[in-house]
Amino acid sequence: MRDALDSFLTVEEICSLLKVERHTVARWISSGQLPAFKPGGGRFWRVRRQDFQKFIKGGVGFRDRAKRRRP
């Protein structure tokens, strides 16, 4: 059972890994950039580890942040 749980990340785990705030991860999820789901209709988002890895390799969220910083 633990192996199955290890294939998912919580928003808090993503925040810790990327050193970003919860609202940043929530924005990525709500915009569809980072696929996520709420298991069993629960309160908390889960992200498949493979989706997170694709997100990181694509640099989607980071690219958006860099665009906003340009004059």
Secondary structure, 3 states (H helix, E strand, C coil): CHHHHHCEEEHHHHHHHHCCCHHHHHHHHHCCCCCCECHHHCCCCEEEHHHHHHHHHHCHHHHHHHHHHCC
